[in-house]
Amino acid sequence: MSNAGTLRMQVFDLASAIARQEQLLDDMRTRLRELQSQLDSVIYPVLTLPPEITSEIFVYCLPAKRVWDVVNMEEAPLLLTHICRAWRQIAIATPQLWTSLLIYRANSLLQLDEIVKTWFQRARKCPLSVSIHGCLVEIGAFHDFMKTFQQHSQGMRSLELQTGVGDFWAMDSHFLELPLLQKLSIRFLAQEEDLDDENDPVTMFNNVPMLHEVLMGEIPPSFIALPWQQLTKFTGELYSVEYCLEALVLMPTIIECAFSVFGPENGGADGLEVVSHPNLRHLTLFESMSDLGARATSPYILTLLTLPALQTLEIQGVEDFDEVELNSFLLRSSPPLQKLAVRPLNLPGGTELQIDTPFTTLGLTELEIWYPYDDFIDLFFDYFGQVPSFLPQLQKLSFPGCRFEDREADVGDILRVAAGPITKRRAILAGCAQLQSFHVVRETPRGAYLCMIYPENLLLPFRKLKASGMDVYIQVGTEKRSAV
């Protein structure tokens, strides 16, 4: 066969192969159209729901805790507006999706005014929870923003502002109506300038008839005019001793307070008088750290307080706990204390309380001790099993932070000492409340795995107590489950 004939044959074969492939592609396209038509005709159950049911489901899509602010497409509600047209319409028409506005770095949003306006309009008449962080006076359209903020202030139930000193004064010139405001949190931005004591207090929150809960971070009570006498809950973060005492004097009807305390500012308590508060029932002293790295000395405030109505005292994450100061406070106050929780920082050195009056005769129903010393544990359970007048109302006892440290009691130490006295008090001692709950937890360093197995003869008494109806929880490993 000539070269031309060979080439013609090759061209024919290739053209035939192409034709077969094109026919195959045509068949596949036809099949694809048929499948797509079938798929398009499928009715998804979620799309058959009435809009009001879909709307209710959308509300449950809101994150419990946001990683970013609300202006992002990764979380509801904005995520729901980018799925399909129907869902967008339902989301926009669901005001409950738009009741919470959280803005970080407010000064970096070029259209903050439009964002806030759109958000508030979609919330309609639902109560609003608003949280704004950032320097507001740096916004180019600050006055437009404040106009929108002012127009919708009547619907705000919760408001959190973390901004600059100048922002508060700039906002103060715009009258806000806040008839629904119940909770207010205000903090300064980091590295703020010192306050000028000669300035008049900010007055934009002095007409808030429903306000009952306030948090102030590093902000002195004198900086802002509030209806102090109507507050029932107050938190002072990074507060000096002086600020704490000033706040308590301003709030005669306060029921619940929490402080992280630094000070005294002048290195001593000279000139500071003990403050007696007749109505405070719940006090929490918690850990905090200043921008300069100083730790709070929160329990120190107890040396300057008399709280005759105190029912709950929680000392959390502090490094300067002093049982002598606590005992002096209890002697001075004689409170009807029902719950006491002491949790020092996770530092070398444990916790002990003075087994003496007034502690021994407290009407505590709940006691929580972290990092207890072994000597304290021995003495505590010696009294607990033999002296009916020792914490006679105690119903819940927990040691949630036990560890292997010098002089501290580990889980095994507590189990060996506690079984007999607890059983004896439940069975024999008259005039005592029945212990209903006993928890012991072995603290595990973060990232470590721990599995401890204790002898059955050590656990058996607690199995019997649990079988009798007591809430017994003994966690000795990384897995969050009880050994009994």
C-alpha positions as CSV (number, residue, x, y, z in Angstrom):
1,M,0.0,0.0,0.0
2,S,1.3,3.4,-0.9
3,N,2.2,6.0,1.7
4,A,-0.9,8.0,0.7
5,G,-3.1,5.0,1.3
6,T,-1.7,4.3,4.6
7,L,-2.2,7.9,5.7
8,R,-5.8,7.8,4.5
9,M,-6.5,4.7,6.5
10,Q,-5.0,6.2,9.7
11,V,-7.1,9.4,9.2
12,F,-10.2,7.3,8.7
13,D,-9.5,5.2,11.9
14,L,-8.9,8.4,13.9
15,A,-12.0,10.1,12.6
16,S,-14.1,7.0,13.4
17,A,-12.7,6.9,16.9
18,I,-13.5,10.6,17.4
19,A,-17.0,10.0,16.2
20,R,-17.5,7.2,18.6
21,Q,-16.2,9.4,21.5
22,E,-18.5,12.2,20.4
23,Q,-21.4,9.9,20.4
24,L,-20.4,8.6,23.8
25,L,-20.2,12.2,25.1
26,D,-23.6,13.0,23.6
27,D,-25.0,10.0,25.4
28,M,-23.4,11.1,28.6
29,R,-24.8,14.6,28.2
30,T,-28.2,13.2,27.6
31,R,-27.9,11.0,30.7
32,L,-26.6,14.0,32.7
33,R,-29.6,16.1,31.7
34,E,-32.0,13.3,32.8
35,L,-30.2,12.9,36.1
36,Q,-30.2,16.6,36.7
37,S,-33.9,16.8,36.0
38,Q,-34.5,14.0,38.4
39,L,-32.4,15.7,41.0
40,D,-34.1,19.0,40.5
41,S,-37.4,17.3,41.1
42,V,-36.4,15.9,44.4
43,I,-38.1,17.6,47.3
44,Y,-35.8,18.0,50.3
45,P,-37.7,17.7,53.6
46,V,-36.1,20.9,55.0
47,L,-37.4,22.9,52.0
48,T,-41.0,21.7,52.6
49,L,-41.0,23.2,56.1
50,P,-43.2,26.2,56.7
51,P,-41.1,29.4,56.9
52,E,-42.0,29.8,60.6
53,I,-40.5,26.4,61.4
54,T,-37.4,27.1,59.3
55,S,-37.1,30.4,61.2
56,E,-37.2,28.7,64.5
57,I,-34.5,26.3,63.4
58,F,-32.3,29.2,62.2
59,V,-32.4,30.6,65.8
60,Y,-30.8,27.4,67.0
61,C,-28.0,27.9,64.5
62,L,-26.7,31.0,66.3
63,P,-23.3,30.2,67.9
64,A,-23.2,30.0,71.7
65,K,-19.9,31.8,71.8
66,R,-18.5,33.8,68.8
67,V,-15.0,33.4,67.6
68,W,-15.2,36.6,65.6
69,D,-17.7,39.5,65.6
70,V,-21.0,39.2,63.8
71,V,-19.7,40.8,60.6
72,N,-18.5,37.5,59.1
73,M,-19.9,34.9,56.7
74,E,-18.7,31.9,58.6
75,E,-21.4,32.0,61.3
76,A,-25.1,32.7,61.6
77,P,-26.9,34.9,60.9
78,L,-25.0,36.2,57.9
79,L,-24.1,32.6,56.8
80,L,-27.8,31.8,56.5
81,T,-28.3,34.7,54.1
82,H,-25.8,33.2,51.6
83,I,-27.3,29.7,51.1
84,C,-30.2,30.4,48.8
85,R,-32.7,33.1,48.1
86,A,-35.5,31.5,50.1
87,W,-33.3,31.1,53.2
88,R,-32.0,34.6,52.8
89,Q,-35.6,36.0,52.9
90,I,-36.5,33.8,55.9
91,A,-33.3,34.9,57.8
92,I,-33.9,38.6,57.1
93,A,-37.5,38.2,58.3
94,T,-36.5,36.5,61.5
95,P,-35.8,39.3,64.0
96,Q,-34.6,36.9,66.7
97,L,-31.5,36.3,64.6
98,W,-30.4,39.9,64.8
99,T,-30.9,40.7,68.5
100,S,-27.2,40.3,69.4
101,L,-24.7,42.7,67.9
102,L,-21.0,42.0,68.7
103,I,-18.4,44.2,67.1
104,Y,-14.6,43.9,67.6
105,R,-12.2,46.6,66.3
106,A,-15.1,49.0,65.6
107,N,-12.7,51.6,64.3
108,S,-11.6,49.2,61.5
109,L,-15.1,48.9,59.9
110,L,-15.5,51.6,57.3
111,Q,-19.3,51.2,57.1
112,L,-20.0,50.7,60.8
113,D,-22.9,53.1,60.8
114,E,-24.6,51.1,57.9
115,I,-23.9,47.8,59.6
116,V,-25.4,48.8,62.9
117,K,-28.4,50.4,61.2
118,T,-29.1,47.3,59.1
119,W,-28.7,45.0,62.1
120,F,-31.0,47.0,64.4
121,Q,-33.6,47.3,61.7
122,R,-33.7,43.6,61.1
123,A,-34.1,43.0,64.9
124,R,-37.3,45.2,64.7
125,K,-38.7,45.5,68.2
126,C,-36.9,42.6,69.9
127,P,-34.7,43.5,72.9
128,L,-31.1,44.1,71.9
129,S,-27.8,42.8,73.3
130,V,-25.0,45.1,72.1
131,S,-21.3,44.7,72.5
132,I,-18.8,47.1,70.9
133,H,-15.0,47.1,71.3
134,G,-12.7,49.7,69.8
135,C,-12.1,53.4,69.6
136,L,-15.3,55.0,68.4
137,V,-14.1,58.6,67.9
138,E,-11.7,57.3,65.2
139,I,-14.7,56.4,63.1
140,G,-15.1,58.9,60.3
141,A,-18.9,58.9,60.6
142,F,-18.9,59.0,64.4
143,H,-21.9,61.3,64.6
144,D,-23.9,59.3,62.1
145,F,-23.1,56.2,64.1
146,M,-24.2,57.8,67.4
147,K,-27.4,59.0,65.7
148,T,-28.2,55.4,64.8
149,F,-27.1,54.2,68.2
150,Q,-29.3,56.8,69.9
151,Q,-32.4,55.9,67.8
152,H,-32.2,52.3,68.8
153,S,-31.1,52.7,72.4
154,Q,-34.6,52.2,73.7
155,G,-34.5,48.6,72.7
156,M,-31.2,47.7,74.4
157,R,-31.4,45.2,77.2
158,S,-27.7,44.5,77.5
159,L,-24.8,46.8,76.6
160,E,-21.1,46.2,76.7
161,L,-18.6,48.9,75.8
162,Q,-14.8,48.5,75.7
163,T,-13.5,51.8,74.4
164,G,-11.4,54.8,75.3
165,V,-11.9,57.5,77.9
166,G,-12.4,60.0,75.1
167,D,-15.1,57.8,73.6
168,F,-17.2,57.9,76.8
169,W,-17.0,61.6,77.0
170,A,-17.9,62.0,73.3
171,M,-20.8,59.6,73.6
172,D,-22.0,61.4,76.7
173,S,-23.0,64.4,74.6
174,H,-25.7,62.2,72.9
175,F,-28.7,61.6,75.0
176,L,-29.6,57.9,75.2
177,E,-32.9,56.5,76.2
178,L,-32.3,53.1,77.8
179,P,-35.6,52.1,79.5
180,L,-35.0,48.4,79.0
181,L,-31.3,48.2,79.9
182,Q,-30.7,45.6,82.6
183,K,-27.0,44.7,82.2
184,L,-24.1,47.1,81.6
185,S,-20.4,46.3,81.1
186,I,-17.8,49.0,80.6
187,R,-14.1,48.7,80.3
188,F,-11.3,50.9,79.0
189,L,-9.1,49.9,76.2
190,A,-5.6,48.7,77.1
191,Q,-2.9,51.4,77.8
192,E,-5.5,54.1,78.4
193,E,-4.3,57.4,79.8
194,D,-4.8,58.3,83.4
195,L,-8.2,59.8,84.3
196,D,-8.4,63.4,85.3
197,D,-10.2,63.6,88.6
198,E,-11.4,67.1,87.8
199,N,-13.7,65.9,85.0
200,D,-17.4,65.6,85.7
201,P,-18.8,62.0,85.7
202,V,-20.3,60.5,82.5
203,T,-24.1,60.9,82.8
204,M,-25.5,58.9,79.8
205,F,-26.5,56.0,82.1
206,N,-28.2,57.9,84.9
207,N,-31.7,57.2,83.5
208,V,-31.9,53.4,83.4
209,P,-34.8,52.3,85.5
210,M,-34.4,48.6,85.0
211,L,-30.6,48.4,85.3
212,H,-29.6,45.9,88.0
213,E,-26.3,44.4,86.9
214,V,-23.0,46.3,86.2
215,L,-19.5,45.3,85.4
216,M,-16.7,47.9,85.5
217,G,-13.1,47.0,84.4
218,E,-10.5,49.4,85.9
219,I,-13.1,52.2,85.9
220,P,-13.5,54.0,89.2
221,P,-17.0,54.4,90.4
222,S,-16.7,58.2,90.4
223,F,-16.1,58.1,86.6
224,I,-19.7,57.4,85.7
225,A,-23.0,58.4,87.2
226,L,-25.2,55.4,87.8
227,P,-28.4,54.6,89.8
228,W,-26.2,52.8,92.4
229,Q,-29.0,52.3,94.9
230,Q,-31.0,50.1,92.5
231,L,-28.1,47.7,91.6
232,T,-28.2,44.1,92.8
233,K,-25.1,42.7,91.1
234,F,-21.7,44.3,90.6
235,T,-18.4,43.2,89.3
236,G,-15.2,45.2,89.6
237,E,-12.3,43.9,87.5
238,L,-8.8,45.1,88.2
239,Y,-10.1,47.2,91.1
240,S,-8.0,48.9,93.8
241,V,-9.0,48.4,97.4
242,E,-10.2,52.0,97.4
243,Y,-12.4,51.4,94.4
244,C,-14.0,48.4,96.0
245,L,-14.8,50.2,99.2
246,E,-16.1,53.2,97.3
247,A,-18.4,51.0,95.2
248,L,-19.8,49.1,98.2
249,V,-20.6,52.4,100.0
250,L,-22.5,53.6,96.9
251,M,-24.6,50.4,96.6
252,P,-26.6,50.0,99.9
253,T,-28.9,47.4,98.4
254,I,-26.4,45.3,96.5
255,I,-26.8,41.5,96.9
256,E,-24.0,40.0,94.8
257,C,-20.5,41.3,94.3
258,A,-17.3,40.0,92.5
259,F,-13.9,41.7,92.7
260,S,-10.4,41.2,91.5
261,V,-8.5,43.5,93.9
262,F,-5.2,45.2,93.6
263,G,-3.7,47.4,96.3
264,P,-3.9,49.3,98.5
265,E,-2.5,51.9,96.0
266,N,-0.2,53.5,98.6
267,G,1.2,50.2,99.8
268,G,-0.8,50.0,103.0
269,A,-4.3,50.3,104.5
270,D,-3.5,53.4,106.5
271,G,-6.6,55.7,106.4
272,L,-8.9,53.1,105.1
273,E,-11.8,52.3,107.4
274,V,-13.6,49.0,107.7
275,V,-16.8,49.1,105.6
276,S,-19.9,47.3,107.0
277,H,-22.5,46.3,104.4
278,P,-25.8,45.0,105.8
279,N,-27.2,43.5,102.6
280,L,-24.4,41.8,100.6
281,R,-25.2,38.1,100.4
282,H,-22.8,36.7,97.8
283,L,-19.1,37.7,97.4
284,T,-16.6,36.3,94.9
285,L,-12.9,37.3,94.9
286,F,-11.3,36.1,91.7
287,E,-8.0,36.0,89.9
288,S,-6.8,38.7,87.5
289,M,-3.6,40.2,86.2
290,S,-2.8,43.8,85.4
291,D,-1.3,44.9,82.1
292,L,2.1,45.1,83.9
293,G,1.8,41.5,85.1
294,A,0.9,42.1,88.7
295,R,-1.5,39.6,90.2
296,A,-4.6,40.5,92.1
297,T,-4.4,40.3,95.9
298,S,-8.2,39.9,96.2
299,P,-8.6,38.3,99.7
300,Y,-6.9,41.3,101.2
301,I,-10.3,43.1,100.9
302,L,-11.7,40.9,103.6
303,T,-9.6,42.7,106.2
304,L,-11.6,45.9,105.5
305,L,-15.1,44.4,105.3
306,T,-17.9,43.4,107.7
307,L,-20.7,41.5,106.0
308,P,-23.3,40.3,108.5
309,A,-25.7,39.0,105.8
310,L,-23.1,37.0,103.7
311,Q,-24.3,33.6,102.5
312,T,-21.8,32.7,99.8
313,L,-18.0,33.4,99.8
314,E,-15.9,32.2,96.8
315,I,-12.2,32.8,96.7
316,Q,-11.0,31.8,93.2
317,G,-7.5,31.6,91.7
318,V,-5.6,33.7,94.3
319,E,-2.0,33.3,95.6
320,D,-2.3,35.2,98.9
321,F,-5.0,33.3,100.7
322,D,-4.6,33.7,104.4
323,E,-6.7,31.5,106.7
324,V,-6.1,33.9,109.6
325,E,-7.6,36.8,107.7
326,L,-10.6,34.7,106.8
327,N,-11.1,33.7,110.4
328,S,-10.9,37.3,111.5
329,F,-13.4,38.3,108.9
330,L,-15.8,35.5,110.0
331,L,-15.4,36.6,113.7
332,R,-16.1,40.2,112.8
333,S,-19.1,39.5,110.5
334,S,-20.7,36.5,112.1
335,P,-22.5,35.8,108.8
336,P,-25.1,33.1,108.0
337,L,-22.6,31.6,105.6
338,Q,-24.0,28.7,103.6
339,K,-21.3,28.1,100.9
340,L,-17.5,28.6,101.2
341,A,-15.2,27.8,98.2
342,V,-11.4,28.4,98.4
343,R,-9.3,27.9,95.3
344,P,-5.8,29.3,95.4
345,L,-3.6,29.5,92.3
346,N,-2.1,26.3,91.0
347,L,1.2,27.1,92.8
348,P,3.3,25.2,95.3
349,G,1.6,25.4,98.7
350,G,-1.8,24.1,99.6
351,T,-4.9,25.2,101.5
352,E,-5.9,24.9,105.1
353,L,-8.6,26.5,107.2
354,Q,-8.4,27.1,110.9
355,I,-10.4,24.3,112.7
356,D,-11.5,26.8,115.3
357,T,-14.4,29.1,116.1
358,P,-16.1,30.6,114.1
359,F,-15.4,28.2,111.2
360,T,-16.4,25.1,113.1
361,T,-19.8,26.4,114.0
362,L,-20.7,27.9,110.6
363,G,-24.0,26.8,109.1
364,L,-22.3,25.8,105.9
365,T,-24.3,23.6,103.6
366,E,-21.6,23.5,100.9
367,L,-17.8,23.5,101.3
368,E,-15.3,23.4,98.4
369,I,-11.5,23.2,99.1
370,W,-8.8,23.0,96.5
371,Y,-5.3,21.7,97.2
372,P,-5.9,20.8,100.8
373,Y,-3.0,20.1,103.1
374,D,-2.8,16.6,104.6
375,D,-2.7,17.9,108.1
376,F,-5.9,19.9,107.5
377,I,-7.6,16.8,106.1
378,D,-6.7,14.7,109.1
379,L,-8.0,17.3,111.5
380,F,-11.1,18.1,109.5
381,F,-12.3,14.5,109.3
382,D,-11.3,13.8,112.9
383,Y,-13.8,16.6,113.9
384,F,-16.3,15.6,111.3
385,G,-16.7,12.1,112.6
386,Q,-16.8,12.9,116.3
387,V,-18.1,16.4,117.0
388,P,-21.8,16.9,116.1
389,S,-21.4,20.7,116.4
390,F,-18.7,20.8,113.7
391,L,-20.3,22.1,110.5
392,P,-23.7,20.6,111.6
393,Q,-25.6,21.7,108.4
394,L,-23.0,20.5,105.8
395,Q,-24.6,18.7,102.9
396,K,-22.1,19.1,100.0
397,L,-18.3,18.5,100.5
398,S,-15.9,18.6,97.6
399,F,-12.1,18.6,97.0
400,P,-12.0,19.3,93.3
401,G,-8.2,19.9,93.1
402,C,-6.0,17.2,94.6
403,R,-2.4,16.6,93.4
404,F,0.9,15.0,94.3
405,E,2.6,17.9,96.1
406,D,4.6,18.1,99.3
407,R,2.4,18.2,102.4
408,E,-0.8,18.1,100.3
409,A,-3.4,15.4,100.4
410,D,-4.0,13.4,97.3
411,V,-7.1,11.5,96.4
412,G,-5.9,8.3,98.1
413,D,-5.1,10.2,101.3
414,I,-8.6,11.7,101.4
415,L,-10.3,8.4,100.8
416,R,-8.4,6.7,103.5
417,V,-9.2,9.4,106.1
418,A,-12.8,10.3,105.0
419,A,-14.6,6.9,104.7
420,G,-15.0,6.3,108.4
421,P,-16.1,9.8,109.6
422,I,-18.6,10.2,106.7
423,T,-20.1,6.8,107.4
424,K,-20.2,7.5,111.2
425,R,-21.8,10.9,110.8
426,R,-24.5,9.5,108.6
427,A,-25.2,6.5,110.8
428,I,-24.6,7.6,114.4
429,L,-24.3,11.4,115.1
430,A,-27.6,12.9,115.9
431,G,-28.5,16.6,115.3
432,C,-26.4,16.7,112.1
433,A,-27.6,17.2,108.5
434,Q,-27.1,14.2,106.2
435,L,-24.1,14.7,103.9
436,Q,-25.7,14.3,100.5
437,S,-22.7,14.9,98.1
438,F,-19.0,14.0,98.3
439,H,-16.7,14.8,95.4
440,V,-12.9,14.2,95.1
441,V,-11.0,15.0,91.9
442,R,-7.4,14.4,91.0
443,E,-6.1,17.4,89.1
444,T,-4.4,16.4,85.8
445,P,-1.8,18.7,84.2
446,R,-3.0,20.0,80.9
447,G,-2.0,17.7,78.0
448,A,-1.1,14.8,80.4
449,Y,-2.8,11.5,80.6
450,L,-3.4,10.0,84.0
451,C,-5.1,6.7,85.1
452,M,-5.0,5.8,88.8
453,I,-6.4,2.6,90.2
454,Y,-7.1,2.4,93.9
455,P,-7.6,-0.8,95.9
456,E,-11.1,-2.1,96.2
457,N,-11.0,-2.0,100.0
458,L,-10.4,1.8,99.7
459,L,-13.4,2.3,97.3
460,L,-15.8,-0.1,98.9
461,P,-17.1,2.2,101.7
462,F,-17.9,4.9,99.1
463,R,-19.7,2.3,96.9
464,K,-21.9,1.6,99.9
465,L,-22.4,5.3,100.5
466,K,-23.4,5.7,96.9
467,A,-25.8,2.8,97.1
468,S,-27.4,4.4,100.1
469,G,-28.3,7.4,98.0
470,M,-25.3,9.8,98.5
471,D,-23.9,11.6,95.4
472,V,-20.3,10.2,95.4
473,Y,-17.9,11.2,92.6
474,I,-14.2,10.1,92.7
475,Q,-12.3,11.1,89.6
476,V,-8.7,9.8,89.6
477,G,-7.8,10.0,85.9
478,T,-7.9,12.1,82.8
479,E,-11.2,10.5,81.8
480,K,-14.1,12.4,83.3
481,R,-15.7,9.5,85.1
482,S,-16.0,8.3,88.6
483,A,-14.2,5.3,90.1
484,V,-17.4,4.3,92.0
